[in-house]
Protein backbone atom coordinates (compact mmCIF):
# COMPACT_ATOMS: atom_id res chain seq x y z
CA UNK A 1 0.00 0.00 0.00
CA UNK A 2 1.26 3.43 -0.88
CA UNK A 3 1.44 5.95 1.92
CA UNK A 4 1.08 9.58 1.07
CA UNK A 5 2.53 12.52 2.90
CA UNK A 6 0.03 14.80 4.60
CA UNK A 7 -0.98 17.90 2.69
CA UNK A 8 1.14 20.90 3.70
CA UNK A 9 -0.60 23.73 5.46
CA UNK A 10 -0.88 27.14 3.87
CA UNK A 11 1.82 28.48 6.22
CA UNK A 12 4.19 25.68 5.17
CA UNK A 13 3.48 26.38 1.49
CA UNK A 14 4.02 30.10 2.00
CA UNK A 15 7.32 29.39 3.76
CA UNK A 16 8.45 27.10 0.92
CA UNK A 17 7.51 29.68 -1.70
CA UNK A 18 9.28 32.48 0.20
CA UNK A 19 12.40 30.33 0.49
CA UNK A 20 12.29 29.47 -3.22
CA UNK A 21 11.88 33.13 -4.18
CA UNK A 22 14.82 34.14 -1.94
CA UNK A 23 16.96 31.38 -3.45
CA UNK A 24 16.07 32.41 -7.00
CA UNK A 25 16.87 36.06 -6.22
CA UNK A 26 20.16 35.08 -4.61
CA UNK A 27 21.14 32.98 -7.63
CA UNK A 28 20.17 35.82 -9.95
CA UNK A 29 22.28 38.38 -8.07
CA UNK A 30 25.21 35.99 -7.73
CA UNK A 31 25.07 35.34 -11.47
CA UNK A 32 24.97 39.06 -12.22
CA UNK A 33 27.87 39.72 -9.82
CA UNK A 34 29.91 36.96 -11.45
CA UNK A 35 29.24 38.42 -14.90
CA UNK A 36 30.28 41.88 -13.68
CA UNK A 37 33.50 40.49 -12.19
CA UNK A 38 34.33 38.64 -15.40
CA UNK A 39 33.72 41.78 -17.47
CA UNK A 40 35.98 43.77 -15.13
CA UNK A 41 38.71 41.13 -15.33
CA UNK A 42 38.57 41.29 -19.14
CA UNK A 43 38.81 45.09 -19.01
CA UNK A 44 41.81 44.94 -16.69
CA UNK A 45 43.52 42.29 -18.83
CA UNK A 46 43.02 44.48 -21.89
CA UNK A 47 44.54 47.46 -20.07
CA UNK A 48 47.52 45.41 -18.84
CA UNK A 49 48.22 43.88 -22.27
CA UNK A 50 47.87 47.28 -23.94
CA UNK A 51 50.33 48.84 -21.47
CA UNK A 52 52.75 45.91 -21.93
CA UNK A 53 52.57 46.35 -25.70
CA UNK A 54 53.26 50.09 -25.34
CA UNK A 55 56.21 49.47 -23.03
CA UNK A 56 57.63 46.90 -25.45
CA UNK A 57 57.57 49.46 -28.27
CA UNK A 58 59.28 52.14 -26.16
CA UNK A 59 63.01 52.61 -26.24
CA UNK A 60 64.76 52.87 -22.93
CA UNK A 61 67.76 51.56 -21.08
CA UNK A 62 65.63 49.31 -18.90
CA UNK A 63 63.62 48.02 -21.83
CA UNK A 64 66.09 47.50 -24.69
CA UNK A 65 66.32 43.77 -25.09
CA UNK A 66 66.51 43.03 -21.40
CA UNK A 67 64.67 39.76 -21.80
CA UNK A 68 65.97 38.72 -25.23
CA UNK A 69 67.94 35.46 -24.82
CA UNK A 70 69.49 35.90 -28.29
CA UNK A 71 71.00 39.21 -27.22
CA UNK A 72 72.23 38.87 -23.61
CA UNK A 73 73.67 41.88 -21.81
CA UNK A 74 77.47 42.23 -21.85
CA UNK A 75 79.34 40.64 -19.00
CA UNK A 76 81.32 42.90 -16.71
CA UNK A 77 85.03 42.89 -17.43
CA UNK A 78 87.15 41.47 -14.65
CA UNK A 79 90.73 42.42 -13.98
CA UNK A 80 93.17 39.48 -14.16
CA UNK A 81 95.63 39.29 -11.27
PDB file of N, CA, C and O in Angstrom:
ATOM      1  N   UNK A   1       0.824  -1.180   0.000  1.00  0.00           N
ATOM      2  CA  UNK A   1       0.000   0.000   0.000  1.00  0.00           C
ATOM      3  C   UNK A   1       0.873   1.251   0.000  1.00  0.00           C
ATOM      4  O   UNK A   1       1.859   1.337   0.732  1.00  0.00           O
ATOM      5  N   UNK A   2       0.507   2.182  -0.804  1.00  0.00           N
ATOM      6  CA  UNK A   2       1.261   3.434  -0.883  1.00  0.00           C
ATOM      7  C   UNK A   2       0.800   4.369   0.226  1.00  0.00           C
ATOM      8  O   UNK A   2      -0.394   4.532   0.475  1.00  0.00           O
ATOM      9  N   UNK A   3       1.772   4.973   0.877  1.00  0.00           N
ATOM     10  CA  UNK A   3       1.438   5.946   1.920  1.00  0.00           C
ATOM     11  C   UNK A   3       1.782   7.332   1.388  1.00  0.00           C
ATOM     12  O   UNK A   3       2.859   7.548   0.832  1.00  0.00           O
ATOM     13  N   UNK A   4       0.893   8.225   1.560  1.00  0.00           N
ATOM     14  CA  UNK A   4       1.081   9.581   1.069  1.00  0.00           C
ATOM     15  C   UNK A   4       1.426  10.508   2.223  1.00  0.00           C
ATOM     16  O   UNK A   4       0.998  10.311   3.360  1.00  0.00           O
ATOM     17  N   UNK A   5       2.203  11.511   1.899  1.00  0.00           N
ATOM     18  CA  UNK A   5       2.526  12.522   2.897  1.00  0.00           C
ATOM     19  C   UNK A   5       1.305  13.388   3.146  1.00  0.00           C
ATOM     20  O   UNK A   5       0.479  13.565   2.251  1.00  0.00           O
ATOM     21  N   UNK A   6       1.182  13.925   4.339  1.00  0.00           N
ATOM     22  CA  UNK A   6       0.031  14.801   4.598  1.00  0.00           C
ATOM     23  C   UNK A   6       0.154  16.087   3.781  1.00  0.00           C
ATOM     24  O   UNK A   6       1.256  16.542   3.474  1.00  0.00           O
ATOM     25  N   UNK A   7      -0.968  16.646   3.446  1.00  0.00           N
ATOM     26  CA  UNK A   7      -0.984  17.903   2.690  1.00  0.00           C
ATOM     27  C   UNK A   7      -0.338  19.004   3.531  1.00  0.00           C
ATOM     28  O   UNK A   7      -0.631  19.126   4.720  1.00  0.00           O
ATOM     29  N   UNK A   8       0.539  19.806   2.921  1.00  0.00           N
ATOM     30  CA  UNK A   8       1.143  20.898   3.699  1.00  0.00           C
ATOM     31  C   UNK A   8       0.110  21.977   3.995  1.00  0.00           C
ATOM     32  O   UNK A   8      -0.832  22.189   3.231  1.00  0.00           O
ATOM     33  N   UNK A   9       0.307  22.643   5.103  1.00  0.00           N
ATOM     34  CA  UNK A   9      -0.600  23.732   5.460  1.00  0.00           C
ATOM     35  C   UNK A   9      -0.255  24.958   4.620  1.00  0.00           C
ATOM     36  O   UNK A   9       0.782  25.003   3.958  1.00  0.00           O
ATOM     37  N   UNK A  10      -1.121  25.925   4.658  1.00  0.00           N
ATOM     38  CA  UNK A  10      -0.881  27.139   3.871  1.00  0.00           C
ATOM     39  C   UNK A  10       0.364  27.870   4.378  1.00  0.00           C
ATOM     40  O   UNK A  10       1.091  28.467   3.584  1.00  0.00           O
ATOM     41  N   UNK A  11       0.615  27.832   5.681  1.00  0.00           N
ATOM     42  CA  UNK A  11       1.825  28.475   6.220  1.00  0.00           C
ATOM     43  C   UNK A  11       3.081  27.767   5.724  1.00  0.00           C
ATOM     44  O   UNK A  11       4.074  28.416   5.396  1.00  0.00           O
ATOM     45  N   UNK A  12       3.039  26.437   5.670  1.00  0.00           N
ATOM     46  CA  UNK A  12       4.190  25.683   5.168  1.00  0.00           C
ATOM     47  C   UNK A  12       4.431  25.977   3.693  1.00  0.00           C
ATOM     48  O   UNK A  12       5.573  26.132   3.261  1.00  0.00           O
ATOM     49  N   UNK A  13       3.343  26.053   2.919  1.00  0.00           N
ATOM     50  CA  UNK A  13       3.477  26.379   1.492  1.00  0.00           C
ATOM     51  C   UNK A  13       4.050  27.780   1.312  1.00  0.00           C
ATOM     52  O   UNK A  13       4.932  27.999   0.482  1.00  0.00           O
ATOM     53  N   UNK A  14       3.537  28.726   2.098  1.00  0.00           N
ATOM     54  CA  UNK A  14       4.015  30.104   1.999  1.00  0.00           C
ATOM     55  C   UNK A  14       5.507  30.160   2.348  1.00  0.00           C
ATOM     56  O   UNK A  14       6.273  30.869   1.695  1.00  0.00           O
ATOM     57  N   UNK A  15       5.909  29.424   3.364  1.00  0.00           N
ATOM     58  CA  UNK A  15       7.317  29.393   3.756  1.00  0.00           C
ATOM     59  C   UNK A  15       8.173  28.793   2.643  1.00  0.00           C
ATOM     60  O   UNK A  15       9.250  29.308   2.346  1.00  0.00           O
ATOM     61  N   UNK A  16       7.706  27.713   2.027  1.00  0.00           N
ATOM     62  CA  UNK A  16       8.446  27.096   0.922  1.00  0.00           C
ATOM     63  C   UNK A  16       8.574  28.047  -0.257  1.00  0.00           C
ATOM     64  O   UNK A  16       9.638  28.146  -0.868  1.00  0.00           O
ATOM     65  N   UNK A  17       7.498  28.742  -0.575  1.00  0.00           N
ATOM     66  CA  UNK A  17       7.511  29.676  -1.704  1.00  0.00           C
ATOM     67  C   UNK A  17       8.455  30.839  -1.406  1.00  0.00           C
ATOM     68  O   UNK A  17       9.234  31.248  -2.268  1.00  0.00           O
ATOM     69  N   UNK A  18       8.383  31.376  -0.173  1.00  0.00           N
ATOM     70  CA  UNK A  18       9.280  32.477   0.197  1.00  0.00           C
ATOM     71  C   UNK A  18      10.738  32.049   0.093  1.00  0.00           C
ATOM     72  O   UNK A  18      11.581  32.796  -0.405  1.00  0.00           O
ATOM     73  N   UNK A  19      11.027  30.842   0.564  1.00  0.00           N
ATOM     74  CA  UNK A  19      12.397  30.333   0.490  1.00  0.00           C
ATOM     75  C   UNK A  19      12.833  30.181  -0.957  1.00  0.00           C
ATOM     76  O   UNK A  19      13.958  30.539  -1.305  1.00  0.00           O
ATOM     77  N   UNK A  20      11.954  29.654  -1.805  1.00  0.00           N
ATOM     78  CA  UNK A  20      12.291  29.473  -3.221  1.00  0.00           C
ATOM     79  C   UNK A  20      12.541  30.821  -3.893  1.00  0.00           C
ATOM     80  O   UNK A  20      13.479  30.963  -4.678  1.00  0.00           O
ATOM     81  N   UNK A  21      11.708  31.801  -3.587  1.00  0.00           N
ATOM     82  CA  UNK A  21      11.878  33.131  -4.182  1.00  0.00           C
ATOM     83  C   UNK A  21      13.204  33.743  -3.731  1.00  0.00           C
ATOM     84  O   UNK A  21      13.922  34.325  -4.544  1.00  0.00           O
ATOM     85  N   UNK A  22      13.536  33.616  -2.440  1.00  0.00           N
ATOM     86  CA  UNK A  22      14.817  34.142  -1.945  1.00  0.00           C
ATOM     87  C   UNK A  22      15.987  33.447  -2.626  1.00  0.00           C
ATOM     88  O   UNK A  22      16.969  34.090  -2.997  1.00  0.00           O
ATOM     89  N   UNK A  23      15.879  32.126  -2.789  1.00  0.00           N
ATOM     90  CA  UNK A  23      16.957  31.382  -3.450  1.00  0.00           C
ATOM     91  C   UNK A  23      17.121  31.816  -4.897  1.00  0.00           C
ATOM     92  O   UNK A  23      18.244  31.991  -5.372  1.00  0.00           O
ATOM     93  N   UNK A  24      16.009  31.989  -5.599  1.00  0.00           N
ATOM     94  CA  UNK A  24      16.071  32.414  -7.004  1.00  0.00           C
ATOM     95  C   UNK A  24      16.691  33.806  -7.098  1.00  0.00           C
ATOM     96  O   UNK A  24      17.531  34.053  -7.964  1.00  0.00           O
ATOM     97  N   UNK A  25      16.283  34.712  -6.216  1.00  0.00           N
ATOM     98  CA  UNK A  25      16.865  36.061  -6.223  1.00  0.00           C
ATOM     99  C   UNK A  25      18.354  36.022  -5.917  1.00  0.00           C
ATOM    100  O   UNK A  25      19.140  36.732  -6.544  1.00  0.00           O
ATOM    101  N   UNK A  26      18.742  35.192  -4.952  1.00  0.00           N
ATOM    102  CA  UNK A  26      20.165  35.084  -4.612  1.00  0.00           C
ATOM    103  C   UNK A  26      20.955  34.544  -5.793  1.00  0.00           C
ATOM    104  O   UNK A  26      22.037  35.050  -6.092  1.00  0.00           O
ATOM    105  N   UNK A  27      20.438  33.533  -6.465  1.00  0.00           N
ATOM    106  CA  UNK A  27      21.136  32.981  -7.632  1.00  0.00           C
ATOM    107  C   UNK A  27      21.263  34.031  -8.724  1.00  0.00           C
ATOM    108  O   UNK A  27      22.304  34.166  -9.366  1.00  0.00           O
ATOM    109  N   UNK A  28      20.164  34.782  -8.920  1.00  0.00           N
ATOM    110  CA  UNK A  28      20.167  35.816  -9.951  1.00  0.00           C
ATOM    111  C   UNK A  28      21.247  36.860  -9.653  1.00  0.00           C
ATOM    112  O   UNK A  28      22.020  37.219 -10.542  1.00  0.00           O
ATOM    113  N   UNK A  29      21.305  37.348  -8.415  1.00  0.00           N
ATOM    114  CA  UNK A  29      22.277  38.379  -8.069  1.00  0.00           C
ATOM    115  C   UNK A  29      23.695  37.844  -8.084  1.00  0.00           C
ATOM    116  O   UNK A  29      24.624  38.551  -8.475  1.00  0.00           O
ATOM    117  N   UNK A  30      23.870  36.590  -7.659  1.00  0.00           N
ATOM    118  CA  UNK A  30      25.209  35.990  -7.726  1.00  0.00           C
ATOM    119  C   UNK A  30      25.658  35.864  -9.173  1.00  0.00           C
ATOM    120  O   UNK A  30      26.818  36.118  -9.494  1.00  0.00           O
ATOM    121  N   UNK A  31      24.735  35.471 -10.046  1.00  0.00           N
ATOM    122  CA  UNK A  31      25.067  35.340 -11.468  1.00  0.00           C
ATOM    123  C   UNK A  31      25.435  36.697 -12.058  1.00  0.00           C
ATOM    124  O   UNK A  31      26.403  36.812 -12.810  1.00  0.00           O
ATOM    125  N   UNK A  32      24.663  37.720 -11.715  1.00  0.00           N
ATOM    126  CA  UNK A  32      24.974  39.060 -12.218  1.00  0.00           C
ATOM    127  C   UNK A  32      26.311  39.561 -11.674  1.00  0.00           C
ATOM    128  O   UNK A  32      27.080  40.183 -12.407  1.00  0.00           O
ATOM    129  N   UNK A  33      26.593  39.300 -10.404  1.00  0.00           N
ATOM    130  CA  UNK A  33      27.867  39.723  -9.819  1.00  0.00           C
ATOM    131  C   UNK A  33      29.030  38.999 -10.489  1.00  0.00           C
ATOM    132  O   UNK A  33      30.072  39.602 -10.747  1.00  0.00           O
ATOM    133  N   UNK A  34      28.857  37.715 -10.771  1.00  0.00           N
ATOM    134  CA  UNK A  34      29.906  36.957 -11.449  1.00  0.00           C
ATOM    135  C   UNK A  34      30.159  37.516 -12.847  1.00  0.00           C
ATOM    136  O   UNK A  34      31.308  37.666 -13.261  1.00  0.00           O
ATOM    137  N   UNK A  35      29.083  37.824 -13.572  1.00  0.00           N
ATOM    138  CA  UNK A  35      29.237  38.420 -14.903  1.00  0.00           C
ATOM    139  C   UNK A  35      29.974  39.758 -14.825  1.00  0.00           C
ATOM    140  O   UNK A  35      30.845  40.041 -15.648  1.00  0.00           O
ATOM    141  N   UNK A  36      29.620  40.573 -13.836  1.00  0.00           N
ATOM    142  CA  UNK A  36      30.279  41.876 -13.683  1.00  0.00           C
ATOM    143  C   UNK A  36      31.764  41.697 -13.370  1.00  0.00           C
ATOM    144  O   UNK A  36      32.603  42.421 -13.907  1.00  0.00           O
ATOM    145  N   UNK A  37      32.089  40.739 -12.507  1.00  0.00           N
ATOM    146  CA  UNK A  37      33.499  40.485 -12.187  1.00  0.00           C
ATOM    147  C   UNK A  37      34.258  40.009 -13.418  1.00  0.00           C
ATOM    148  O   UNK A  37      35.391  40.432 -13.649  1.00  0.00           O
ATOM    149  N   UNK A  38      33.652  39.140 -14.204  1.00  0.00           N
ATOM    150  CA  UNK A  38      34.326  38.638 -15.403  1.00  0.00           C
ATOM    151  C   UNK A  38      34.541  39.752 -16.419  1.00  0.00           C
ATOM    152  O   UNK A  38      35.587  39.814 -17.066  1.00  0.00           O
ATOM    153  N   UNK A  39      33.549  40.638 -16.561  1.00  0.00           N
ATOM    154  CA  UNK A  39      33.720  41.777 -17.474  1.00  0.00           C
ATOM    155  C   UNK A  39      34.855  42.677 -16.990  1.00  0.00           C
ATOM    156  O   UNK A  39      35.658  43.149 -17.795  1.00  0.00           O
ATOM    157  N   UNK A  40      34.926  42.916 -15.685  1.00  0.00           N
ATOM    158  CA  UNK A  40      35.979  43.771 -15.131  1.00  0.00           C
ATOM    159  C   UNK A  40      37.351  43.131 -15.314  1.00  0.00           C
ATOM    160  O   UNK A  40      38.321  43.821 -15.629  1.00  0.00           O
ATOM    161  N   UNK A  41      37.437  41.827 -15.122  1.00  0.00           N
ATOM    162  CA  UNK A  41      38.707  41.129 -15.327  1.00  0.00           C
ATOM    163  C   UNK A  41      39.157  41.274 -16.777  1.00  0.00           C
ATOM    164  O   UNK A  41      40.335  41.515 -17.038  1.00  0.00           O
ATOM    165  N   UNK A  42      38.225  41.130 -17.726  1.00  0.00           N
ATOM    166  CA  UNK A  42      38.574  41.285 -19.140  1.00  0.00           C
ATOM    167  C   UNK A  42      39.049  42.707 -19.427  1.00  0.00           C
ATOM    168  O   UNK A  42      40.003  42.905 -20.179  1.00  0.00           O
ATOM    169  N   UNK A  43      38.383  43.701 -18.826  1.00  0.00           N
ATOM    170  CA  UNK A  43      38.808  45.087 -19.014  1.00  0.00           C
ATOM    171  C   UNK A  43      40.222  45.298 -18.479  1.00  0.00           C
ATOM    172  O   UNK A  43      41.057  45.919 -19.138  1.00  0.00           O
ATOM    173  N   UNK A  44      40.484  44.777 -17.281  1.00  0.00           N
ATOM    174  CA  UNK A  44      41.813  44.942 -16.687  1.00  0.00           C
ATOM    175  C   UNK A  44      42.879  44.212 -17.495  1.00  0.00           C
ATOM    176  O   UNK A  44      43.983  44.727 -17.669  1.00  0.00           O
ATOM    177  N   UNK A  45      42.558  43.012 -17.991  1.00  0.00           N
ATOM    178  CA  UNK A  45      43.517  42.288 -18.829  1.00  0.00           C
ATOM    179  C   UNK A  45      43.834  43.078 -20.090  1.00  0.00           C
ATOM    180  O   UNK A  45      44.985  43.141 -20.521  1.00  0.00           O
ATOM    181  N   UNK A  46      42.804  43.680 -20.678  1.00  0.00           N
ATOM    182  CA  UNK A  46      43.022  44.475 -21.887  1.00  0.00           C
ATOM    183  C   UNK A  46      43.933  45.667 -21.590  1.00  0.00           C
ATOM    184  O   UNK A  46      44.822  45.989 -22.379  1.00  0.00           O
ATOM    185  N   UNK A  47      43.704  46.320 -20.446  1.00  0.00           N
ATOM    186  CA  UNK A  47      44.543  47.456 -20.068  1.00  0.00           C
ATOM    187  C   UNK A  47      45.986  47.012 -19.855  1.00  0.00           C
ATOM    188  O   UNK A  47      46.917  47.660 -20.332  1.00  0.00           O
ATOM    189  N   UNK A  48      46.169  45.900 -19.134  1.00  0.00           N
ATOM    190  CA  UNK A  48      47.521  45.413 -18.844  1.00  0.00           C
ATOM    191  C   UNK A  48      48.242  45.032 -20.131  1.00  0.00           C
ATOM    192  O   UNK A  48      49.401  45.404 -20.320  1.00  0.00           O
ATOM    193  N   UNK A  49      47.574  44.296 -21.021  1.00  0.00           N
ATOM    194  CA  UNK A  49      48.216  43.880 -22.267  1.00  0.00           C
ATOM    195  C   UNK A  49      48.524  45.079 -23.157  1.00  0.00           C
ATOM    196  O   UNK A  49      49.550  45.107 -23.837  1.00  0.00           O
ATOM    197  N   UNK A  50      47.622  46.078 -23.151  1.00  0.00           N
ATOM    198  CA  UNK A  50      47.875  47.283 -23.940  1.00  0.00           C
ATOM    199  C   UNK A  50      49.091  48.033 -23.391  1.00  0.00           C
ATOM    200  O   UNK A  50      49.939  48.485 -24.161  1.00  0.00           O
ATOM    201  N   UNK A  51      49.178  48.164 -22.073  1.00  0.00           N
ATOM    202  CA  UNK A  51      50.333  48.841 -21.474  1.00  0.00           C
ATOM    203  C   UNK A  51      51.625  48.057 -21.732  1.00  0.00           C
ATOM    204  O   UNK A  51      52.669  48.654 -21.992  1.00  0.00           O
ATOM    205  N   UNK A  52      51.556  46.731 -21.661  1.00  0.00           N
ATOM    206  CA  UNK A  52      52.746  45.915 -21.930  1.00  0.00           C
ATOM    207  C   UNK A  52      53.196  46.093 -23.374  1.00  0.00           C
ATOM    208  O   UNK A  52      54.392  46.183 -23.654  1.00  0.00           O
ATOM    209  N   UNK A  53      52.228  46.143 -24.289  1.00  0.00           N
ATOM    210  CA  UNK A  53      52.571  46.352 -25.700  1.00  0.00           C
ATOM    211  C   UNK A  53      53.221  47.719 -25.882  1.00  0.00           C
ATOM    212  O   UNK A  53      54.208  47.844 -26.607  1.00  0.00           O
ATOM    213  N   UNK A  54      52.677  48.741 -25.234  1.00  0.00           N
ATOM    214  CA  UNK A  54      53.257  50.087 -25.344  1.00  0.00           C
ATOM    215  C   UNK A  54      54.669  50.129 -24.768  1.00  0.00           C
ATOM    216  O   UNK A  54      55.562  50.741 -25.353  1.00  0.00           O
ATOM    217  N   UNK A  55      54.871  49.480 -23.622  1.00  0.00           N
ATOM    218  CA  UNK A  55      56.211  49.465 -23.029  1.00  0.00           C
ATOM    219  C   UNK A  55      57.193  48.717 -23.910  1.00  0.00           C
ATOM    220  O   UNK A  55      58.359  49.101 -24.000  1.00  0.00           O
ATOM    221  N   UNK A  56      56.740  47.650 -24.562  1.00  0.00           N
ATOM    222  CA  UNK A  56      57.630  46.899 -25.448  1.00  0.00           C
ATOM    223  C   UNK A  56      58.063  47.725 -26.651  1.00  0.00           C
ATOM    224  O   UNK A  56      59.165  47.534 -27.167  1.00  0.00           O
ATOM    225  N   UNK A  57      57.209  48.643 -27.104  1.00  0.00           N
ATOM    226  CA  UNK A  57      57.566  49.457 -28.267  1.00  0.00           C
ATOM    227  C   UNK A  57      58.427  50.656 -27.885  1.00  0.00           C
ATOM    228  O   UNK A  57      59.051  51.265 -28.753  1.00  0.00           O
ATOM    229  N   UNK A  58      58.469  51.003 -26.605  1.00  0.00           N
ATOM    230  CA  UNK A  58      59.284  52.143 -26.164  1.00  0.00           C
ATOM    231  C   UNK A  58      60.758  51.779 -26.187  1.00  0.00           C
ATOM    232  O   UNK A  58      61.136  50.612 -26.080  1.00  0.00           O
ATOM    233  N   UNK A  59      61.572  52.807 -26.329  1.00  0.00           N
ATOM    234  CA  UNK A  59      63.008  52.609 -26.235  1.00  0.00           C
ATOM    235  C   UNK A  59      63.460  53.169 -24.900  1.00  0.00           C
ATOM    236  O   UNK A  59      63.085  54.276 -24.513  1.00  0.00           O
ATOM    237  N   UNK A  60      64.251  52.407 -24.219  1.00  0.00           N
ATOM    238  CA  UNK A  60      64.757  52.872 -22.929  1.00  0.00           C
ATOM    239  C   UNK A  60      65.798  51.908 -22.421  1.00  0.00           C
ATOM    240  O   UNK A  60      65.814  50.737 -22.801  1.00  0.00           O
ATOM    241  N   UNK A  61      66.669  52.400 -21.561  1.00  0.00           N
ATOM    242  CA  UNK A  61      67.758  51.559 -21.075  1.00  0.00           C
ATOM    243  C   UNK A  61      67.236  50.326 -20.356  1.00  0.00           C
ATOM    244  O   UNK A  61      67.831  49.252 -20.460  1.00  0.00           O
ATOM    245  N   UNK A  62      66.159  50.460 -19.646  1.00  0.00           N
ATOM    246  CA  UNK A  62      65.634  49.313 -18.903  1.00  0.00           C
ATOM    247  C   UNK A  62      64.829  48.384 -19.791  1.00  0.00           C
ATOM    248  O   UNK A  62      64.495  47.272 -19.380  1.00  0.00           O
ATOM    249  N   UNK A  63      64.513  48.818 -20.994  1.00  0.00           N
ATOM    250  CA  UNK A  63      63.623  48.023 -21.833  1.00  0.00           C
ATOM    251  C   UNK A  63      64.302  47.451 -23.069  1.00  0.00           C
ATOM    252  O   UNK A  63      63.742  46.556 -23.702  1.00  0.00           O
ATOM    253  N   UNK A  64      65.465  47.921 -23.432  1.00  0.00           N
ATOM    254  CA  UNK A  64      66.087  47.505 -24.693  1.00  0.00           C
ATOM    255  C   UNK A  64      66.652  46.092 -24.594  1.00  0.00           C
ATOM    256  O   UNK A  64      67.786  45.888 -24.161  1.00  0.00           O
ATOM    257  N   UNK A  65      65.863  45.151 -24.993  1.00  0.00           N
ATOM    258  CA  UNK A  65      66.321  43.774 -25.090  1.00  0.00           C
ATOM    259  C   UNK A  65      66.697  43.136 -23.781  1.00  0.00           C
ATOM    260  O   UNK A  65      67.531  42.231 -23.755  1.00  0.00           O
ATOM    261  N   UNK A  66      66.113  43.575 -22.704  1.00  0.00           N
ATOM    262  CA  UNK A  66      66.507  43.032 -21.404  1.00  0.00           C
ATOM    263  C   UNK A  66      66.095  41.584 -21.224  1.00  0.00           C
ATOM    264  O   UNK A  66      66.686  40.867 -20.416  1.00  0.00           O
ATOM    265  N   UNK A  67      65.102  41.151 -21.957  1.00  0.00           N
ATOM    266  CA  UNK A  67      64.667  39.761 -21.805  1.00  0.00           C
ATOM    267  C   UNK A  67      64.851  38.964 -23.094  1.00  0.00           C
ATOM    268  O   UNK A  67      64.184  37.948 -23.290  1.00  0.00           O
ATOM    269  N   UNK A  68      65.737  39.406 -23.965  1.00  0.00           N
ATOM    270  CA  UNK A  68      65.966  38.718 -25.227  1.00  0.00           C
ATOM    271  C   UNK A  68      67.126  37.738 -25.047  1.00  0.00           C
ATOM    272  O   UNK A  68      68.270  38.170 -24.912  1.00  0.00           O
ATOM    273  N   UNK A  69      66.857  36.421 -25.042  1.00  0.00           N
ATOM    274  CA  UNK A  69      67.944  35.462 -24.823  1.00  0.00           C
ATOM    275  C   UNK A  69      68.948  35.432 -25.969  1.00  0.00           C
ATOM    276  O   UNK A  69      70.083  34.998 -25.773  1.00  0.00           O
ATOM    277  N   UNK A  70      68.561  35.879 -27.157  1.00  0.00           N
ATOM    278  CA  UNK A  70      69.485  35.896 -28.289  1.00  0.00           C
ATOM    279  C   UNK A  70      70.468  37.058 -28.182  1.00  0.00           C
ATOM    280  O   UNK A  70      71.507  37.055 -28.842  1.00  0.00           O
ATOM    281  N   UNK A  71      70.150  38.038 -27.365  1.00  0.00           N
ATOM    282  CA  UNK A  71      71.004  39.212 -27.222  1.00  0.00           C
ATOM    283  C   UNK A  71      71.223  39.482 -25.731  1.00  0.00           C
ATOM    284  O   UNK A  71      70.650  40.430 -25.194  1.00  0.00           O
ATOM    285  N   UNK A  72      72.039  38.670 -25.053  1.00  0.00           N
ATOM    286  CA  UNK A  72      72.233  38.868 -23.613  1.00  0.00           C
ATOM    287  C   UNK A  72      73.034  40.132 -23.338  1.00  0.00           C
ATOM    288  O   UNK A  72      73.770  40.601 -24.206  1.00  0.00           O
ATOM    289  N   UNK A  73      72.899  40.682 -22.145  1.00  0.00           N
ATOM    290  CA  UNK A  73      73.673  41.880 -21.812  1.00  0.00           C
ATOM    291  C   UNK A  73      75.154  41.537 -21.705  1.00  0.00           C
ATOM    292  O   UNK A  73      75.505  40.395 -21.411  1.00  0.00           O
ATOM    293  N   UNK A  74      76.025  42.515 -21.941  1.00  0.00           N
ATOM    294  CA  UNK A  74      77.466  42.234 -21.853  1.00  0.00           C
ATOM    295  C   UNK A  74      77.864  41.898 -20.419  1.00  0.00           C
ATOM    296  O   UNK A  74      77.305  42.416 -19.452  1.00  0.00           O
ATOM    297  N   UNK A  75      78.850  41.014 -20.322  1.00  0.00           N
ATOM    298  CA  UNK A  75      79.344  40.636 -18.996  1.00  0.00           C
ATOM    299  C   UNK A  75      80.324  41.694 -18.513  1.00  0.00           C
ATOM    300  O   UNK A  75      81.041  42.297 -19.312  1.00  0.00           O
ATOM    301  N   UNK A  76      80.353  41.916 -17.223  1.00  0.00           N
ATOM    302  CA  UNK A  76      81.324  42.898 -16.712  1.00  0.00           C
ATOM    303  C   UNK A  76      82.750  42.372 -16.892  1.00  0.00           C
ATOM    304  O   UNK A  76      83.023  41.182 -16.736  1.00  0.00           O
ATOM    305  N   UNK A  77      83.630  43.284 -17.220  1.00  0.00           N
ATOM    306  CA  UNK A  77      85.033  42.895 -17.427  1.00  0.00           C
ATOM    307  C   UNK A  77      85.716  42.765 -16.072  1.00  0.00           C
ATOM    308  O   UNK A  77      85.595  43.635 -15.210  1.00  0.00           O
ATOM    309  N   UNK A  78      86.427  41.671 -15.908  1.00  0.00           N
ATOM    310  CA  UNK A  78      87.152  41.466 -14.654  1.00  0.00           C
ATOM    311  C   UNK A  78      88.635  41.711 -14.899  1.00  0.00           C
ATOM    312  O   UNK A  78      89.144  41.493 -15.998  1.00  0.00           O
ATOM    313  N   UNK A  79      89.293  42.153 -13.889  1.00  0.00           N
ATOM    314  CA  UNK A  79      90.730  42.422 -13.979  1.00  0.00           C
ATOM    315  C   UNK A  79      91.464  41.148 -13.578  1.00  0.00           C
ATOM    316  O   UNK A  79      91.215  40.591 -12.509  1.00  0.00           O
ATOM    317  N   UNK A  80      92.392  40.679 -14.464  1.00  0.00           N
ATOM    318  CA  UNK A  80      93.171  39.477 -14.164  1.00  0.00           C
ATOM    319  C   UNK A  80      94.297  39.829 -13.217  1.00  0.00           C
ATOM    320  O   UNK A  80      94.936  40.867 -13.389  1.00  0.00           O
ATOM    321  N   UNK A  81      94.557  39.008 -12.233  1.00  0.00           N
ATOM    322  CA  UNK A  81      95.632  39.292 -11.270  1.00  0.00           C
ATOM    323  C   UNK A  81      96.767  38.368 -11.461  1.00  0.00           C
ATOM    324  O   UNK A  81      97.762  38.455 -10.742  1.00  0.00           O
TER     325      UNK A  81
END
